[in-house]
């Protein structure tokens, strides 16, 4: 019996001992590589475990990012516990940002993430060549470099194809519409399709959203 207890204690010690690992956080703007938007933001690491079917957790490390959104520290991690890193996010972030990141045991953790600030876009539309109430108009726009960053899916399906039953119909005139929406800053591609009795026409163009600025892009078709 004593031998079994001794073995159990060795096993418990081996599974709960702490080992140091290094953690490096680097935040950078997707376009410029700059991380100043996150300067001074707080980070924290929580440790969690589940004794007797009830999960418990505690904060085991905290600190602040430097002037360029970077921080590095050493962390003691127990083999049988989970560690999650979180960083507080500035208000004006429309893409990226670190909500949570699970740290790995027994290796250096390089936590790199990119972000984009917000700008604002308004897209009024006018059917300047209307042929009647059966005119149909669809459009989509997306982040030019990477549609995964942002794509407007109001008139397309998950595979970026036009949806047959999604369109604006008739002789619409939304030239005075004011509806600004926040979007990640950067270059966008916009595509549209018009179906009339005379035939189908398409168009494509580009626009740029800048930080804290408001852009009105009028579509005339």
C-alpha positions as CSV (number, residue, x, y, z in Angstrom):
1,X,0.0,0.0,0.0
2,X,2.8,2.4,0.9
3,X,4.4,1.7,-2.5
4,X,1.2,2.5,-4.3
5,X,0.8,5.8,-2.4
6,X,4.4,6.7,-3.2
7,X,3.8,6.0,-6.9
8,X,0.7,8.1,-6.8
9,X,2.5,11.0,-5.2
10,X,5.2,10.9,-7.8
11,X,2.6,10.9,-10.6
12,X,0.7,13.9,-9.0
13,X,4.0,15.8,-8.7
14,X,5.0,15.1,-12.3
15,X,1.6,16.2,-13.7
16,X,1.3,19.4,-11.6
17,X,4.9,20.7,-11.7
18,X,5.4,24.1,-13.3
19,X,7.7,24.6,-16.3
20,X,8.7,28.0,-17.6
21,X,7.9,29.1,-21.1
22,X,8.4,32.4,-22.8
23,X,5.5,34.4,-24.3
24,X,5.9,37.2,-26.8
25,X,3.0,39.3,-28.0
26,X,3.2,41.5,-31.1
27,X,0.3,43.5,-32.4
28,X,0.5,45.2,-35.8
29,X,-1.6,47.0,-38.2
30,X,-2.4,44.9,-41.3
31,X,-1.4,47.7,-43.7
32,X,1.4,49.6,-42.0
33,X,2.9,47.1,-39.5
34,X,2.5,49.7,-36.8
35,X,1.2,48.7,-33.4
36,X,0.7,52.0,-31.7
37,X,-3.1,51.6,-31.5
38,X,-2.5,49.0,-28.9
39,X,0.1,51.0,-26.9
40,X,-0.5,50.6,-23.2
41,X,-3.3,48.0,-23.6
42,X,-3.4,45.5,-20.8
43,X,-2.9,41.8,-21.3
44,X,-3.7,38.9,-18.9
45,X,-3.2,35.2,-18.8
46,X,-5.8,33.0,-17.0
47,X,-5.1,29.5,-15.7
48,X,-7.9,27.0,-15.6
49,X,-8.3,23.4,-14.3
50,X,-11.2,21.1,-13.5
51,X,-11.0,19.4,-10.1
52,X,-14.0,17.1,-9.3
53,X,-16.0,18.2,-12.4
54,X,-16.0,21.9,-11.5
55,X,-13.9,24.3,-13.6
56,X,-11.8,26.8,-11.7
57,X,-9.7,29.6,-13.0
58,X,-7.4,32.4,-11.8
59,X,-5.3,35.2,-13.4
60,X,-1.6,34.2,-13.3
61,X,0.0,37.0,-15.3
62,X,-0.8,40.6,-16.3
63,X,1.0,43.5,-17.9
64,X,0.8,46.2,-20.6
65,X,1.9,46.4,-24.2
66,X,4.7,48.8,-25.0
67,X,4.4,51.8,-27.3
68,X,4.4,49.6,-30.4
69,X,2.0,46.9,-29.2
70,X,4.6,44.4,-27.9
71,X,5.3,42.6,-24.7
72,X,7.3,39.6,-23.6
73,X,7.4,37.6,-20.3
74,X,8.0,34.2,-18.8
75,X,5.2,32.1,-17.6
76,X,5.2,29.0,-15.3
77,X,2.7,26.5,-16.7
78,X,1.4,23.3,-15.1
79,X,1.1,20.4,-17.4
80,X,-2.5,19.6,-16.4
81,X,-3.9,23.1,-16.8
82,X,-4.9,25.4,-19.6
83,X,-3.7,28.9,-20.2
84,X,-5.5,31.6,-22.2
85,X,-4.1,34.9,-23.1
86,X,-6.3,37.9,-23.7
87,X,-5.6,41.5,-24.7
88,X,-7.9,44.5,-24.1
89,X,-9.0,45.9,-27.5
90,X,-9.2,49.6,-28.4
91,X,-12.7,50.9,-29.4
92,X,-11.9,51.7,-33.0
93,X,-10.9,48.3,-34.3
94,X,-12.9,46.7,-37.1
95,X,-10.8,43.7,-37.9
96,X,-8.5,41.4,-35.9
97,X,-7.8,42.0,-32.3
98,X,-7.0,39.2,-29.9
99,X,-10.1,38.0,-28.0
100,X,-8.3,34.9,-26.6
101,X,-5.4,32.7,-27.5
102,X,-4.6,29.3,-26.0
103,X,-0.9,29.1,-25.0
104,X,1.0,25.9,-25.6
105,X,3.1,24.0,-23.0
106,X,6.8,23.4,-23.2
107,X,7.4,25.7,-26.2
108,X,8.0,29.4,-26.8
109,X,4.6,31.1,-27.6
110,X,4.9,33.8,-30.3
111,X,1.5,35.5,-30.4
112,X,1.3,37.7,-33.5
113,X,-2.0,39.2,-34.6
114,X,-3.0,41.9,-37.0
115,X,-5.7,44.5,-36.8
116,X,-7.4,47.3,-38.9
117,X,-8.9,50.4,-37.6
118,X,-12.4,51.7,-38.7
119,X,-13.6,54.1,-41.3
120,X,-17.2,54.7,-42.5
121,X,-18.9,54.1,-45.8
122,X,-22.3,55.2,-47.2
123,X,-23.5,53.7,-50.5
124,X,-26.4,55.5,-52.1
125,X,-27.8,54.0,-55.3
126,X,-29.7,55.5,-58.2
127,X,-31.2,53.8,-61.2
128,X,-30.4,56.5,-63.8
129,X,-31.4,54.3,-66.8
130,X,-34.6,52.8,-65.5
131,X,-36.7,50.8,-68.0
132,X,-39.5,49.9,-65.6
133,X,-40.5,48.2,-62.3
134,X,-38.9,44.9,-63.4
135,X,-35.3,46.3,-63.3
136,X,-33.2,44.3,-60.9
137,X,-30.0,45.5,-59.2
138,X,-27.4,43.5,-57.2
139,X,-24.1,44.5,-55.7
140,X,-21.3,43.3,-53.5
141,X,-18.1,44.8,-52.2
142,X,-15.1,43.3,-50.5
143,X,-11.6,44.0,-49.1
144,X,-9.5,43.9,-52.3
145,X,-6.4,42.2,-50.8
146,X,-8.3,39.6,-48.8
147,X,-12.1,39.1,-48.9
148,X,-11.8,37.1,-45.7
149,X,-11.1,40.5,-43.9
150,X,-14.5,41.9,-45.1
151,X,-17.1,41.1,-47.7
152,X,-20.6,42.5,-47.9
153,X,-22.8,39.4,-48.4
154,X,-26.2,41.0,-48.8
155,X,-26.6,40.0,-52.4
156,X,-24.3,36.9,-52.7
157,X,-24.1,33.5,-51.2
158,X,-21.3,31.8,-49.3
159,X,-19.5,31.1,-52.5
160,X,-19.6,34.7,-53.6
161,X,-22.2,34.0,-56.3
162,X,-25.1,36.3,-57.0
163,X,-28.3,35.2,-55.1
164,X,-31.2,34.9,-57.6
165,X,-33.8,36.2,-55.1
166,X,-31.7,39.0,-53.6
167,X,-31.9,42.3,-55.4
168,X,-33.3,45.9,-55.5
169,X,-36.1,46.2,-57.9
170,X,-37.6,49.1,-60.0
171,X,-36.6,52.7,-60.5
172,X,-35.0,53.2,-57.2
173,X,-33.5,56.5,-56.1
174,X,-31.5,56.4,-52.9
175,X,-29.3,59.3,-53.8
176,X,-30.1,61.1,-50.5
177,X,-29.8,58.0,-48.3
178,X,-27.5,58.5,-45.4
179,X,-26.5,55.3,-43.7
180,X,-22.8,55.2,-42.7
181,X,-21.5,51.8,-41.6
182,X,-18.1,51.1,-40.0
183,X,-15.7,49.0,-42.0
184,X,-12.0,48.1,-41.8
185,X,-9.8,50.7,-43.4
186,X,-8.2,49.9,-46.8
187,X,-8.9,49.3,-50.5
188,X,-12.2,47.8,-51.6
189,X,-13.5,46.3,-54.8
190,X,-17.2,46.8,-55.6
191,X,-19.1,44.9,-58.3
192,X,-22.7,45.2,-59.4
193,X,-25.1,43.6,-61.9
194,X,-28.2,45.1,-63.5
195,X,-30.9,43.0,-65.2
196,X,-33.3,44.9,-67.5
197,X,-35.5,43.9,-70.4
198,X,-32.8,45.2,-72.7
199,X,-30.2,42.9,-71.2
200,X,-27.8,42.4,-68.3
201,X,-24.9,44.8,-67.6
202,X,-22.2,44.6,-65.0
203,X,-19.8,47.0,-63.4
204,X,-16.7,47.0,-61.2
205,X,-14.8,49.8,-59.4
206,X,-12.6,50.5,-56.4
207,X,-12.8,52.8,-53.4
208,X,-10.7,53.4,-50.3
209,X,-11.8,53.7,-46.7
210,X,-9.5,55.7,-44.4
211,X,-9.4,55.7,-40.6
212,X,-12.0,57.8,-38.8
213,X,-13.1,59.2,-42.2
214,X,-16.6,59.0,-43.8
215,X,-16.8,58.1,-47.5
216,X,-20.0,58.4,-49.6
217,X,-19.8,56.3,-52.8
218,X,-22.7,56.9,-55.2
219,X,-23.6,54.0,-57.5
220,X,-25.4,55.2,-60.7
221,X,-26.6,52.4,-63.0
